[in-house]
Amino acid sequence: MGATVCAAVAADPALQLVAAVDTTGDVTAQGLTISRKLQVLADTQAEVVVDFSIAAAARVTLPWLALHGVHAVVGTTGFTNEDLAAFKQGFARSNCVIAPNFAIGAVLMMRFAEIAAPFFETAEIIEIHHDGKVDSPSGTAVSTAQRMAAASADWAKDPTTHEAVAGARGAKGPADIRIHAVRMRGAVANQEVVLGTQGQTLTIRHDTIDRISFMPGVVLACKKIAAHPGLTLGLDALLGI
């Protein structure tokens, strides 16, 4: 993902790639030597940093960026409510957007599910990701369930009284909306939301077939983050939806 982000930033005439950081170091991206140290971001006077790492690493990087007044565009997931509260307090001199998904189609999928939620009594979410994704369920799935739960409190109870195999019904998300996580070799990122009411179902699905699908959202966030003070959750506000 890091190489794809570097290429997208370098290709945009309104942006300039000035530095890259990774724990591996000693390799290059778009002609830049990747550093192991965050200090290179200050040395090169980076204005915006894109973080697609893991939560443990981002818990170090984001406070550093806030302290140094650097804007952050974050695609990392797995943060706790305590993490978000700390980021909200920390980003006073600069801004931060944390989005579970930067694919604009995925953002619209979540919005459509939120709009549909009040008109259905049952709903389940199935998310499919590559077998290198270490966390489950995905941040996108959790965010989708949270938004649907906030949009409607009138959900039918699950009639299941016995699971022949434990976990067969998936995990209970917000409002007990079931979330099913699939980790599949050959997949990138897919999610479908299935809603049901009397005599009908509605399926809202988004498929990512290449990581490049995230790049328009990342580039847009890099350009707009300066105009959104503090901590912003989700790409919606930057898209105006």
N, C-alpha and C positions, 0 to 999 in steps of 0.2 A: 504494500500500500504506500509506503514512504516514497519509493521510486516513482510511482504513478503520480503522487501529489507533487513531487519535485518537477516532473515533466510538465504537468498542467500549469503550475505557477510560471515556469520558465517560458512556456508557450504563449502566455497571455501578455499582450503589449502593455497593459496597465500595471503589471506586477513585475517585481524583480526578485529573483531567488538569490539571497545573499549568504545563506548559511544552512547547514544541515547537521543534525545531531543524532547519533545512535550509539548504543553501548559497544557495538562491534568496532566502529571506527575504521581507519586505514583503508577505506574504499572511497570511491567517488560517485557523485550523482550530478549529472548535468555539468560536468567539469569542475565541481567543487569537491574538495576533500572533506569527507564526513568526520566531524569532531566527536570525541567522547564527552566533551565538557560543555555545559550550558553557557559558560562564560563567552563562548564564541558568538552567541546571540547578542550579547551586549557590545562586544568588540566590533561587530559589523553593523550595529545600530538597527537591528531588525525591528520593524514596527508591528508586525503580526507574525505569530508562530502557529503553525498547524500541528496538532498533536494527535497522532493515530498510534497509540501505544497500548499499554495495559494500565489498569487502575493503580497498581502499586507504583509504577513509574510516574504517572501523571500526578499522583499525590505529592511528589517532590517537584516536578516541573512547574505545575500551575502556581503554587505559592511563590516560586522564584520569579515567574513572569509577572505576577501581580506586584511583587516587591520592586521590580525594575521598570514598572510602567509599560509593559509590553502587552498588546492585545493577544488573545488566545482563541483559536478556532479548534474545537475539540471533538473528535469522533470516537474517543475512547469511551467504553461503557463499564458498568460494574461499580459505579460510585454509590455510596450510602447517602442517606439523608444528611448525616453529619458532615460528610464530605462537601455536599452541595451548600450547606449552611456556611461552612468555612470559606468556600470559594466566593460565596455571595458577600461575605464580610471583607474578604481580602481584596477583591477587585474594586478598588476605589479610584486609583490613578489610571487604570486602563480597563478594558472591557473583555468579556469572555462569553462565547456562545458554546454550549454543549448540546450536541444533537445526536440522538441515537442512530440517525440515518441521514446521509447527505444526498441520497438519490431523490430528486424532486418528485418522481413518480411515487416513491414510498411515502413521502410526506403527504402527498395527495391521498394515497390509500388510507393513511391514518385519519385524515380529515373526513373522508367519505364514510369511514366506519363510525366515526363520532356522530356524524349527521344522521346515519341510519339507526343508531342504537335505540332511540326512543320509540321506534316503530316496530321493534321486535322483542320477543320475550326470552329468547335463547340465543347464545352466541358462543362460538369457540374459535380459537386462533391456532393455526398450524404454521410454524416457522421452520424453514429448511435452510441449513447453512453447511458450508464446507467442513470437512472433518478436522481442520486445523483450528477451529474456533473452540476455545477452552471453556467458555462460560455458557450457561443456559439457564433460563430462556434468554433470548436476545433482548437487548435494550429496546429494539423496535417493538417487539411483542409486548413487553411490559408497558411501554409507553402507550401502545394502542389500547391495551386493556384498561389502563388508568383513565384514558380519555373517554372510552366508552362507558366506564363505570360512573364517571362524573356527569355524563350526558343523560343517564337514566338510572333510576333506582329500582325499576320494576322488572326484575329478572326472575324467571321461573326457577324453582328448585330443581336440582339434579335428581332424577328418579333412581339413580344407581344406589343399590343397597349392598352390593357385594362385588368385589373385583376378584376374578379368578386368578389374575396376575396383578400383583400390587403395582400401582401406578398406571394401569391400563387406561384410566380416564384422564391422564395428564395431570399437570399441576394446577392448583387453584390460584388464579390471579386475583386482582381487584374485583370486587363484587362476585367472587367465586367463578368468574369467567375462566373456562378451562384453556390452558395453553399447552400445546404439544410441541416439543422441540425435537427436530430430526437433524442428525449430523451425518452427512452423506458425501462420500468421495465423489468428486466431479461436479458438485454443486458450488455455487457462489453464495447467493443470498436470495431467498424467496419467502414470501409470506402470503397466506390467504386468511381472510376473516369470513367465517360462514355464520350468517344470522338466519334465524328461523322464526316463523310465526304460523298461524293457522293456514294450512294449504299452500305454503310457499317458503322458499329459502332464497337468500341473496348471498352470492359469493363475490367478495372484493379481493382481487389478487394482484400482487406486484412481483415481477421476476427480474432479478439482476443477473445478467449473463456475462458481464464483464465489469471489473472494478472501475473502469473509466466512467461508468454511470454516476459515480459519486462526485466526479470532478467539477461539473458545472455548479453544484451546490457548494463545494469547498471554495471555488474561485469567487462565487457570489458573496459568501460569508467573509472572505478576506477583504473584499472591497467595501462591505457595508458594516462591519463590526464596529468601526469607529463611531458610528452614528447611533449605537444602541448601548447606552450606559449600563455599567454593572454586569450582572450575570443574566444571560438569556438562555432559556431552555427550549430547544427545538429550533428548527429552521423556519417555522411558520411566520414568526414575526419579521424575519428578514425578507420573506416572500410576500408579506402583506396579506396573508390569508388567516 
